[in-house]
Amino acid sequence: MNRTKLFTPTLVGRLTLPNRIVIAPMCQYSAHEGMMTDWHLIHLGNLANSGAGFLTIEATAVSPEGRISYGDVGLYSDGCETAMGRTLESIRRWSDIAIGIQLGHAGRKASTDVPWNGGSQIAPGKDNGWQTVAPSVVPFQASYTPPRALDREDLKRIRQAFGDAAKRAARLGLAAIQIHGAHGYLLHQFLSPLSNHRSDEYGGSLENRMRFPLEVFEVVQEEFSASGPVTMRVSASDWVDGGWSLDETIAFAQALETKGCDAIHVSSGGLAAEQRIAIGPNYQVPFARAVKAATSMPVVAVGLITEFEQAEAIVSTGDADMIAIARAILYDPRWPWHAAAHFGESVKAAPQYLRCQPRQFRTLFESA
């Protein structure tokens, strides 16, 4: 019998997770022309043996121009699919963790350098740079090259790109898809009035601004729902006056729920360079709590969740159904092991690692 809520199984659609610890998608900026490299095998293989309930592949672009940087993973070509397939085949040989993928398009925040080179935008015509696109001709920063406004044919192509990537994800046997509607990327750009100045049916009212993200959801769901759950990640606030708000997030979540969304991952920010975020432990949990109160979908909370008791409190009090960790698990890739030991729970571990179980935690490991 489980002593904690954190280590009880939970359902996302038809997918059963052994515990409520989700590894959030984390960009590695280490792909070559959209294709995974050996770094991804090292990185994801390490996390696949962490004891978490679910592992999410980093933001994966549905088209070359949708990459955040030239180092981003894509799923828009046979080469991308083959490279990801090799990585997944190797991981699955040694771990049965459920692996999903986050599909996205960076919009006006595309064509940047990798973070350790500064991460600023690379102008079109420069090495590793290209023309960005967005709902409107509004750059992320004044110093950036303005994006080109998307026309109807562009929107059709992007919807198709999401659908094609979802087909590839299904062929790869991925367990779930998360659509990236957060952090200032393309779908978030449609949602926020700060970046969407359109005067057609995709701009203006909340209903219009939600239209394209909901269309993308429908396309992905049509192509993938037979394979596994389709979920959405949202930013609940732009942290700027007049920007995307929690009330609008709740309306969007309710619209997603009516279309059969299987879960929602609640983050915040990323849309406006002038954002002012009050960062601290649990700083985004109130957003997750509000969305959970307004919907019946499973809700994932994220953001400076680093302590075991903190994580347990979030799920045991009903603020969210799952917690997601990112930087914390890069720093401590065995965070779920240590959480399980703290609470007297158990997690799966590879048989090669069973001998490392400390004597005082004799029930920590289940053989994978």
Phi, psi and omega in degrees: 000136180286141177270344186230161172285326184302327184254020171268147177296159177211158182253136168236106191061233177267000185270123177265125177257138184288338175208180189254023178261116181251133172271116183289156177294136181225114180298138180249346176053040187228020177272162175242113183051044177084354186262135176301151179239183178300333178302320182293327175294317178297310185295306183288325178297321177298312183290334180292343178251027184272342186090000177292162181277338185203142180238127181250124174293143183309165176311119187242121188285142179270355176204157182303318182285350177274357178290143174294317180220171177295347180264007184280150172288144174232168173220053187240006181211165176298323179297317178298316182295318180296315181296317178294322178299319177298317180297313182295320180300317180293317181295316184293339177296335187237354182212142177254018178301142175289128183241126175243181183221145174259119178260135182203177176217129188281342180058230184289348179265015178276180175059047177251164172281167178289154188302322183285356170254013177112330175074010181281164182291142174259127186290152175304141180091341175276159177304132178067018178242159178204168179286127179274163179230160183196173176299324183218166181277070181229108182288156177295319174229153183300331182280349182279152172295128182300143177287160172272135180288135182285134174262184185297321179294323176299315181298320178298317180295321181290319175302316180296323179296319176297317178297317179296319178295323178296321176299316179297320179299321178295317179298328180281355178074023179292147190279336183197159173239133168251125177271131185274102176247025187234182167059027173080011178275184198307311184293324174295324178298326175290324184289321189275133175292346178288331183247344181253104179248024184291153178247006178265198183287359178255010180216167178098259183291163176301316179303318180290319182292332178280345191301309184293314175303322179291324176296319178297316178303315182298319180296313180296317179300318180299322184274339190238340191301334176291340182265330183174180182293150174242124185234174182225141170254133182232155165262122185280346180204145172277350184058034177218136177303133179084001180267189177303136189238170177297319179300319178292323177300317179297318178298319178294316179299319179294323176294319176298318181299320179295337179267003175095020178299137187270340178188162179223133183253117191256111176242205176194164171075185175098350186273324188238131180297336183269012181302148176232104187256130176275085187277135176185170179308134178067017188297340178256355183299322177302328176295314179299318180300317181293319178293319180297322180293337185258354182221171175250004176291150168300140183239136177251128176259148183210158172117102179053042170264106188235339187254149184294312180295325177299313180297315179299320180297321182298315183276327183286331177275353178086013176295327178204166179269334180216160172242147177244139177234149182226277181303325182298325182274341169292320180289321181228087184295352176249028180308313179297325176300312185291325175296316179298317178298318180302320185264000184072028178261182178227154178224161175287143174219149178297143181301333179296340184256359187299329183290347182276357183299121179297147185299327183284352179238059189293342180253016185292315190261136162254138178293132182291000000 
